[in-house]
Amino acid sequence: MVEMELVYEGGLHTTATHGPSGAAVATDAPVDNQGRGESFSPTDLLGTALASCMLTTMAIVGDREGWKIDGARARVEKHMVLEPKRRVGRLVVELAMPPGLPEAARLRLDETARGCPVALSIHPDLVVDLSIDWG
């Protein structure tokens, strides 16, 4: 169990504090939903969590197998839908891996990204378009 504490600061801003480390993350509502867009929105964090989870789990597998992915990068596009209710409808995730990974690593790391805990936790109606550039 990990505990996080959040405080609503007013003005559609929150501050979330990670219990074990004390690290803090601020959020703001997006401009298209009455906010000022001054920080990550809660739905931005969903896309960020997915890409971070993909890279982290790929690194765990890579470390075990001797495949270094240091310098790997991710880019995420979040697409909202309004009907029947406002929600994240699609996340486009582009991963860029460092060059030189063997073919066997590529298949395993692709499977790892697609099966990371965040990917397995999001609703199946949310479309995730994942592409990986292997350098």
C-alpha positions as a Markdown table, in Angstrom:
| # | Residue | x | y | z |
|---|---|---|---|---|
| 1 | Met | 0.0 | 0.0 | 0.0 |
| 2 | Val | 1.2 | 3.5 | -0.9 |
| 3 | Glu | -0.6 | 6.6 | 0.4 |
| 4 | Met | -0.8 | 9.9 | -1.3 |
| 5 | Glu | -2.4 | 13.0 | 0.2 |
| 6 | Leu | -4.0 | 15.8 | -1.9 |
| 7 | Val | -5.1 | 19.3 | -1.0 |
| 8 | Tyr | -7.4 | 21.4 | -3.1 |
| 9 | Glu | -5.7 | 24.8 | -3.2 |
| 10 | Gly | -8.6 | 26.7 | -4.8 |
| 11 | Gly | -8.7 | 28.0 | -8.4 |
| 12 | Leu | -9.0 | 24.5 | -9.7 |
| 13 | His | -5.4 | 23.7 | -8.4 |
| 14 | Thr | -4.5 | 20.7 | -6.3 |
| 15 | Thr | -1.2 | 19.6 | -4.7 |
| 16 | Ala | -0.6 | 15.9 | -4.4 |
| 17 | Thr | 2.1 | 14.6 | -2.0 |
| 18 | His | 3.6 | 11.1 | -2.2 |
| 19 | Gly | 3.6 | 9.7 | 1.3 |
| 20 | Pro | 6.9 | 7.7 | 1.2 |
| 21 | Ser | 9.1 | 10.3 | -0.5 |
| 22 | Gly | 7.4 | 13.6 | 0.2 |
| 23 | Ala | 7.6 | 14.5 | -3.5 |
| 24 | Ala | 4.8 | 16.8 | -4.7 |
| 25 | Val | 2.9 | 17.2 | -7.9 |
| 26 | Ala | 0.7 | 20.2 | -8.7 |
| 27 | Thr | -2.4 | 20.0 | -11.0 |
| 28 | Asp | -4.6 | 22.5 | -12.7 |
| 29 | Ala | -7.7 | 22.1 | -14.8 |
| 30 | Pro | -7.0 | 22.4 | -18.5 |
| 31 | Val | -7.9 | 25.6 | -20.4 |
| 32 | Asp | -10.7 | 23.8 | -22.3 |
| 33 | Asn | -12.3 | 22.9 | -19.0 |
| 34 | Gln | -12.3 | 26.2 | -17.0 |
| 35 | Gly | -8.7 | 26.0 | -15.8 |
| 36 | Arg | -5.6 | 28.1 | -16.6 |
| 37 | Gly | -3.5 | 25.1 | -17.8 |
| 38 | Glu | -0.7 | 26.1 | -15.5 |
| 39 | Ser | 0.3 | 22.6 | -14.7 |
| 40 | Phe | -0.5 | 19.0 | -15.6 |
| 41 | Ser | -4.2 | 18.3 | -15.5 |
| 42 | Pro | -5.4 | 15.1 | -13.8 |
| 43 | Thr | -6.0 | 13.6 | -17.3 |
| 44 | Asp | -2.5 | 14.7 | -18.4 |
| 45 | Leu | -1.2 | 12.7 | -15.5 |
| 46 | Leu | -2.9 | 9.6 | -16.9 |
| 47 | Gly | -1.0 | 9.7 | -20.1 |
| 48 | Thr | 2.2 | 10.6 | -18.2 |
| 49 | Ala | 1.7 | 7.6 | -15.9 |
| 50 | Leu | 1.2 | 5.3 | -18.8 |
| 51 | Ala | 4.4 | 6.3 | -20.6 |
| 52 | Ser | 6.4 | 6.4 | -17.4 |
| 53 | Cys | 5.1 | 2.9 | -16.5 |
| 54 | Met | 6.1 | 1.6 | -19.9 |
| 55 | Leu | 9.6 | 3.0 | -19.7 |
| 56 | Thr | 10.1 | 1.9 | -16.1 |
| 57 | Thr | 8.9 | -1.7 | -16.7 |
| 58 | Met | 11.0 | -1.9 | -19.9 |
| 59 | Ala | 14.0 | -0.8 | -17.9 |
| 60 | Ile | 13.3 | -3.4 | -15.2 |
| 61 | Val | 13.2 | -6.2 | -17.8 |
| 62 | Gly | 16.2 | -4.7 | -19.7 |
| 63 | Asp | 18.3 | -4.5 | -16.5 |
| 64 | Arg | 17.5 | -8.2 | -15.8 |
| 65 | Glu | 18.5 | -9.2 | -19.4 |
| 66 | Gly | 21.5 | -6.9 | -19.8 |
| 67 | Trp | 19.7 | -4.5 | -22.3 |
| 68 | Lys | 20.4 | -0.9 | -21.3 |
| 69 | Ile | 17.7 | 1.5 | -22.3 |
| 70 | Asp | 19.2 | 4.6 | -20.7 |
| 71 | Gly | 18.2 | 7.7 | -22.8 |
| 72 | Ala | 14.9 | 6.2 | -24.0 |
| 73 | Arg | 12.3 | 8.8 | -24.5 |
| 74 | Ala | 8.5 | 9.0 | -24.6 |
| 75 | Arg | 6.0 | 11.4 | -26.2 |
| 76 | Val | 2.3 | 11.3 | -25.3 |
| 77 | Glu | -0.7 | 12.9 | -27.0 |
| 78 | Lys | -3.9 | 13.0 | -25.0 |
| 79 | His | -7.2 | 13.2 | -27.0 |
| 80 | Met | -10.3 | 13.9 | -25.1 |
| 81 | Val | -13.8 | 12.9 | -26.1 |
| 82 | Leu | -17.0 | 14.7 | -24.9 |
| 83 | Glu | -19.7 | 12.1 | -25.6 |
| 84 | Pro | -21.3 | 10.4 | -23.8 |
| 85 | Lys | -19.2 | 12.0 | -21.1 |
| 86 | Arg | -15.9 | 14.0 | -21.0 |
| 87 | Arg | -13.1 | 11.5 | -20.7 |
| 88 | Val | -9.7 | 10.6 | -22.2 |
| 89 | Gly | -10.6 | 8.7 | -25.4 |
| 90 | Arg | -7.2 | 8.1 | -26.9 |
| 91 | Leu | -3.6 | 8.2 | -25.9 |
| 92 | Val | -0.9 | 8.2 | -28.6 |
| 93 | Val | 2.4 | 7.0 | -27.0 |
| 94 | Glu | 5.6 | 7.2 | -29.0 |
| 95 | Leu | 8.7 | 5.6 | -27.5 |
| 96 | Ala | 12.2 | 6.2 | -28.8 |
| 97 | Met | 14.7 | 3.6 | -27.8 |
| 98 | Pro | 18.4 | 3.9 | -27.9 |
| 99 | Pro | 20.1 | 2.2 | -30.9 |
| 100 | Gly | 21.7 | -1.2 | -30.7 |
| 101 | Leu | 19.1 | -3.3 | -28.9 |
| 102 | Pro | 19.0 | -6.9 | -30.3 |
| 103 | Glu | 15.9 | -8.2 | -32.1 |
| 104 | Ala | 15.1 | -10.5 | -29.1 |
| 105 | Ala | 15.0 | -7.5 | -26.8 |
| 106 | Arg | 12.7 | -5.6 | -29.1 |
| 107 | Leu | 9.9 | -8.2 | -29.0 |
| 108 | Arg | 10.2 | -8.7 | -25.2 |
| 109 | Leu | 10.3 | -4.9 | -24.5 |
| 110 | Asp | 7.3 | -4.2 | -26.7 |
| 111 | Glu | 5.3 | -6.9 | -24.8 |
| 112 | Thr | 6.5 | -5.4 | -21.5 |
| 113 | Ala | 5.4 | -1.9 | -22.5 |
| 114 | Arg | 1.9 | -3.1 | -23.6 |
| 115 | Gly | 1.5 | -5.1 | -20.4 |
| 116 | Cys | 2.7 | -2.6 | -17.9 |
| 117 | Pro | 0.5 | -2.1 | -14.8 |
| 118 | Val | -0.9 | 1.2 | -15.9 |
| 119 | Ala | -1.8 | -0.2 | -19.3 |
| 120 | Leu | -3.6 | -3.1 | -17.7 |
| 121 | Ser | -5.4 | -0.7 | -15.4 |
| 122 | Ile | -7.0 | 1.6 | -17.9 |
| 123 | His | -10.5 | 1.0 | -19.3 |
| 124 | Pro | -10.5 | -0.9 | -22.5 |
| 125 | Asp | -12.6 | 1.9 | -24.2 |
| 126 | Leu | -9.5 | 4.1 | -23.9 |
| 127 | Val | -7.6 | 3.6 | -27.2 |
| 128 | Val | -3.8 | 3.4 | -26.7 |
| 129 | Asp | -1.8 | 3.8 | -29.9 |
| 130 | Leu | 1.7 | 2.7 | -29.1 |
| 131 | Ser | 4.6 | 3.0 | -31.5 |
| 132 | Ile | 8.3 | 2.3 | -30.8 |
| 133 | Asp | 11.2 | 3.6 | -32.7 |
| 134 | Trp | 14.1 | 1.2 | -32.2 |
| 135 | Gly | 16.8 | 3.8 | -33.2 |
